[in-house]
Amino acid sequence: MFSFFRNRRRRKLLAERPLKPELWNQVLEQHPILTRLTEAERASLRDLTTLFLAEKQFETVQGLELDEVQKASIAVQACLPILHLGLDWYQGWRTLILTPREFKEKRRDPDGALVHEYDEELGGEVMELGPVFLSWRDIEDSGWGDGYNVVIHEMAHKLDLRSGDYDGCPPLHRGMSYQEWGQSFRQAYEDLRRKVTRLGKRAEKALAIDPYAATDPAEFFAVCSEYFFEDAKVLFREYPEVYRQLALFYRQDPIGAKAAEG
C-alpha cells in the first residue's frame, strides 16, 4: 500500500515539477560520462534526478552554499548507477552532507601489539544507517571520464550495504550467480593487492586502477564501480570478468559488447 501512494506521488511530481530543460541541459554538458546514453536513457535519468532532488535532503557545513545546478550535478551522478535499477535502491537513507573540501577522520590501524593512529583526508564517507558525506571539491573533480567519481563511489557503498554487509557484494538480481560474482571479484581483488604490495609507493603511478581499491573488498567494489561509469575500457582491460559482473548488476554496458570484444 505504501509503495502505491509513493509511486502515485512520484508520478504527480514528474508531471507537475520536472527538472527544467535549461537546467538539465546544463548538467548534461558538464558531465562527459553521460554522452554515451541514449535519448531514452537520458529521459529516465532526468526523471530519477528530479525525484532524487525531491526526496533527498542536502545539508551544507562550513559555510558551503549550493545552487540548483550544483545540487543537480550531485543528483545526476548519484542516479547514474541506478538508471536501470530504480530510486528504491536508495531507500533507507535521506541526507547528503556537503563539505567545501576534504575532511579528516581519525583512523586506527593495528600493527601487531601496536595501534597506529592518524588523520586521513576523505572526499566522501557513508554512514551505515545514516547520511552520505561528500566534499564539493571532490565532486567537481568527478564526472570527467578519468576513473574518479566520489559520488558514484559512495553510492556504490550504499548499494553494497543493502545486502546487510559492507563486503563488496550488493543484493544480486535473479539470474545472477553469487558464486560467479565472488570468484570474479575475489580473483581481481587479490591480484590488485599483490601488485600494490609489490610496487609499494610506486603503485599509484604504475597501476591503471587506483590502489585504494586494494584496501578491502568493499572499497574494491566501489572503486571498480567508479571505473565502470567513468573509464570502462580501463576496467574491462584490467579485469574483464569484474566488468561483466558489474554490467549484469547495473544493467548497463558503457562500452558495448562489440567494443569490449574489440
C-alpha positions in Angstrom: 0.0 0.0 0.0 2.8 2.4 0.9 4.5 1.8 -2.4 1.3 2.6 -4.3 1.0 6.0 -2.7 4.7 6.7 -3.1 4.6 5.9 -6.8 1.5 8.0 -7.3 3.2 10.9 -5.6 6.3 10.5 -7.8 4.2 10.4 -11.0 2.5 13.6 -9.9 5.8 15.3 -9.1 7.3 14.4 -12.5 4.2 15.7 -14.3 4.0 18.9 -12.4 7.6 19.8 -11.5 10.0 18.1 -13.9 13.6 19.3 -13.9 13.8 22.5 -16.0 15.1 21.9 -19.6 17.7 24.6 -19.3 19.0 23.2 -16.0 19.0 19.6 -17.4 20.9 20.6 -20.5 23.5 22.4 -18.4 24.0 19.4 -16.2 24.4 17.1 -19.3 27.0 19.5 -20.7 29.0 19.4 -17.5 29.4 15.6 -17.4 31.1 13.9 -20.4 30.3 10.5 -18.9 26.6 11.0 -19.8 27.3 11.4 -23.5 27.0 7.6 -24.2 23.4 7.5 -23.0 20.6 7.1 -25.5 17.8 9.7 -25.6 15.5 7.2 -23.7 18.1 6.7 -21.0 18.6 10.5 -20.7 14.9 10.9 -20.2 14.9 8.2 -17.5 17.9 9.8 -15.8 16.2 13.2 -15.8 13.2 11.7 -14.0 15.4 9.9 -11.5 17.4 13.1 -10.9 14.1 15.1 -10.4 12.9 12.5 -7.8 16.3 12.3 -6.1 16.3 16.1 -5.6 12.8 16.0 -4.2 13.3 13.0 -1.8 16.8 13.5 -0.6 17.9 16.3 1.8 21.0 18.4 1.1 22.8 19.8 4.1 25.9 22.0 3.9 28.5 22.8 6.5 31.5 25.1 7.0 29.8 27.9 5.0 29.3 26.0 1.8 26.4 27.1 -0.3 25.0 25.1 -3.2 22.8 26.4 -6.1 20.4 24.4 -8.1 23.0 23.5 -10.7 25.4 22.1 -8.1 22.6 20.1 -6.4 21.5 18.7 -9.8 25.1 17.8 -10.6 25.3 15.7 -7.4 21.9 14.1 -8.1 22.6 13.1 -11.7 25.8 11.4 -10.8 24.1 9.6 -7.9 21.4 8.4 -10.1 23.6 7.1 -13.0 24.3 3.8 -11.2 20.5 3.2 -10.6 19.5 4.2 -14.1 18.1 0.8 -14.7 17.5 -0.2 -11.1 15.2 2.5 -9.8 15.3 5.0 -7.0 14.0 2.5 -4.4 17.5 1.1 -4.3 18.4 4.2 -2.3 15.8 3.6 0.3 16.7 3.7 4.0 18.6 6.9 4.0 17.8 10.5 3.1 20.5 13.0 3.9 23.6 14.2 2.0 26.0 16.3 4.0 28.3 18.5 1.8 31.6 20.0 2.9 33.6 22.5 0.9 36.7 20.3 0.7 38.1 17.0 2.0 37.5 16.3 5.7 39.7 14.5 8.2 38.8 11.4 10.1 40.9 9.7 12.7 41.9 6.2 11.7 43.3 3.4 13.9 45.3 0.6 12.2 46.5 -2.4 14.3 50.1 -3.5 13.7 50.8 -6.4 16.0 50.7 -5.2 19.6 50.8 -1.6 18.4 48.0 0.6 17.1 48.9 3.4 14.7 46.5 6.4 14.9 46.5 9.0 12.1 44.2 11.5 10.4 43.0 10.5 6.9 41.6 13.0 4.4 38.4 11.8 2.9 36.4 13.1 -0.1 33.4 11.1 0.9 32.1 8.7 3.5 28.9 6.7 4.1 27.3 6.1 7.5 25.9 2.6 7.6 22.5 3.7 8.9 22.7 7.4 8.1 23.8 10.1 5.7 26.4 10.3 3.0 29.2 12.8 3.4 30.7 14.4 0.3 33.4 17.0 -0.4 32.3 19.6 -3.0 35.9 19.8 -4.2 35.9 16.1 -5.0 32.5 16.3 -6.7 33.9 19.0 -9.0 36.7 16.5 -9.9 34.1 13.8 -10.8 32.2 13.0 -14.0 35.1 13.8 -16.4 35.7 10.2 -17.6 39.1 9.7 -15.9 38.1 7.0 -13.5 37.4 9.1 -10.4 33.9 9.8 -9.1 33.4 10.3 -5.4 29.5 10.4 -5.8 29.4 7.1 -7.6 31.9 5.6 -5.1 29.7 6.5 -2.1 26.5 5.4 -3.8 28.1 2.1 -4.5 28.7 1.7 -0.8 25.1 2.4 -0.2 24.1 -0.3 -2.7 26.6 -2.7 -1.1 25.1 -2.1 2.3 21.6 -3.2 1.1 22.8 -6.8 1.5 23.3 -6.1 5.2 27.1 -6.4 5.0 29.8 -4.0 3.9 31.5 -6.7 1.9 31.6 -5.6 -1.8 28.6 -7.7 -2.8 25.2 -5.9 -3.1 22.0 -7.9 -3.4 22.2 -9.6 -6.9 19.4 -9.8 -9.4 17.5 -13.0 -10.1 19.6 -15.0 -12.6 22.9 -13.7 -11.3 25.3 -16.1 -9.6 26.8 -15.2 -6.2 29.4 -17.8 -6.9 30.5 -16.2 -10.2 30.4 -12.7 -8.6 32.5 -13.8 -5.7 35.0 -15.6 -7.8 35.4 -12.8 -10.3 35.8 -10.1 -7.6 38.0 -12.2 -5.3 40.5 -13.1 -8.1 40.7 -9.5 -9.2 41.0 -8.1 -5.7 43.7 -10.5 -4.8 45.6 -9.7 -8.0 45.4 -6.0 -7.3 46.6 -6.5 -3.7 49.6 -8.4 -4.9 50.5 -5.7 -7.3 50.1 -2.9 -4.7 52.2 -4.8 -2.2 54.9 -5.4 -4.8 55.0 -1.9 -6.1 54.7 -0.1 -2.8 54.8 3.7 -3.2 55.1 3.3 -6.9 51.7 1.7 -7.2 49.7 4.9 -7.6 51.6 5.9 -10.8 52.2 2.4 -12.1 48.7 0.9 -11.9 45.7 1.6 -14.1 43.3 1.0 -11.2 43.5 3.2 -8.1 45.5 1.3 -5.4 42.9 2.4 -2.9 40.7 -0.4 -4.3 43.1 -2.8 -2.6 42.0 -1.6 0.9 39.3 -4.2 1.3 36.6 -5.9 -0.8 34.0 -3.1 -0.2 36.4 -0.4 -1.5 37.3 -2.6 -4.4 33.6 -2.8 -5.4 33.2 0.9 -5.0 36.4 1.9 -7.0 35.5 -0.6 -9.7 32.1 1.0 -9.9 33.8 4.4 -10.4 35.8 3.0 -13.4 32.7 1.2 -14.8 31.0 4.5 -15.3 33.9 6.8 -15.7 36.5 4.8 -17.7 35.0 1.5 -18.5 37.7 0.5 -21.1 40.3 0.5 -18.4 38.3 -1.7 -16.1 37.5 -4.1 -18.9 41.2 -4.3 -19.9 42.4 -4.9 -16.4 39.5 -7.1 -15.0 37.1 -8.1 -17.7 35.1 -10.6 -15.5 34.5 -7.8 -12.9 33.3 -5.6 -15.8 30.9 -8.3 -16.9 29.5 -8.8 -13.4 29.0 -5.0 -13.0 27.3 -4.8 -16.4 24.9 -7.5 -15.2 24.3 -5.8 -11.8 23.9 -2.2 -13.1 22.1 -3.4 -16.2 24.3 -1.1 -18.3 27.1 -1.7 -20.7 29.1 1.5 -21.0 31.5 0.3 -23.8 29.1 -2.0 -25.5 29.6 -5.7 -26.2 31.2 -5.2 -29.6 33.6 -2.6 -28.2 34.5 -4.9 -25.3 35.3 -7.7 -27.7 37.4 -5.5 -29.8 
